[in-house]
Amino acid sequence: MNVGDSEDKLSEIEGNATQVTELTIKDKTFVTYFYQATNTSFIVEKELKTICKISQGKVSGACP
């Protein structure tokens, strides 16, 4: 998975996330998908439905 990939592709390749959280900042909503098996978090900009950040470990947050 890479930054810019679609939310649909994330679901298709990685499957169901261990944990899903949402964060809204200044009218933008970001969804974090955490996968325990790979210890990876993917942050998706909800409106664009694309991955904007990939991090190791359990993190949440927003993209610039």
Stockholm file with secondary structure:
# STOCKHOLM 1.0

chainA/1-64         MNVGDSEDKLSEIEGNATQVTELTIKDKTFVTYFYQATNTSFIVEKELKTICKISQGKVSGACP
#=GR chainA/1-64 SS CCTTCBHHHHHHHHCSCSEEEEEEETTEEEEEEEETTTTEEEEEETTTTEEEEEEESSCCCCCC
#=GC SS_cons        CCTTCBHHHHHHHHCSCSEEEEEEETTEEEEEEEETTTTEEEEEETTTTEEEEEEESSCCCCCC
//
